[in-house]
Amino acid sequence: MSTQIIIEKLNDLPPEKLTEVEDFVDFLRERTRREQVESASATASTASAHDKPRTVDLRELGISKEEAAELRFRLSTFAEDWERPEMDIYDDYDINKATLDAKS
């Protein structure tokens, strides 16, 4: 998509929606910055299967690109909490819960 098309679409939005667009652009810029930092600091070691990011095919769930962008924007406020190391236990919640239950 060209910049001109985006500008034309922005010009069609009411002023109050431009604030939402600006917030989303800020979110994308911050995420891009964070990804660049993470990429630069990544080690050459091979990641284990546990470390590989999980993906979900949103199209299979009937979620459009626009809806996905809106979801990312709305959920971005939780990203800092989700990315904390101590939250990793929830990545494999069922396995970790079963392990704890077995120790009880």
ABEGO torsion letter per residue (X at the ends): XBAAAAAAAAAABBAAAAAAAAAAAAAAAAAAAAAAAAAAABBABBBBAAABBBBBBAAAAGBBAAAAAAAAAAAAAAAAAAABAAAAAAABAAAAAAAAAAAX
